[in-house]
Amino acid sequence: MSQSEADRFKSKAEECPRLAAQAESDADKEGWLRLAAEWDKLAESAAGQSGIYDRYE
């Protein structure tokens, strides 16, 4: 994976809490926060594979 993929994944992770704040139900809010955690995992994985892991710690 490339740095740009890591950046894209991190951007998605950062977007999720904003969407969670707008969620109408607790279940939706929880779903957005879980999704943020998954995007963070993908960003870390992509960053590690492209040699920029420290950037996302």
Long-range contacts (C-beta under 8 A, 24 or more apart in sequence): 1-45, 1-46, 1-49, 1-50, 2-46, 2-50, 3-46, 3-47, 3-50, 3-52, 5-46, 5-50, 6-43, 6-46, 6-47, 6-50, 6-52, 6-55, 6-56, 7-43, 9-39, 9-40, 9-42, 9-43, 9-46, 10-39, 10-40, 10-43, 10-56, 12-39, 13-37, 13-39, 13-40, 13-43
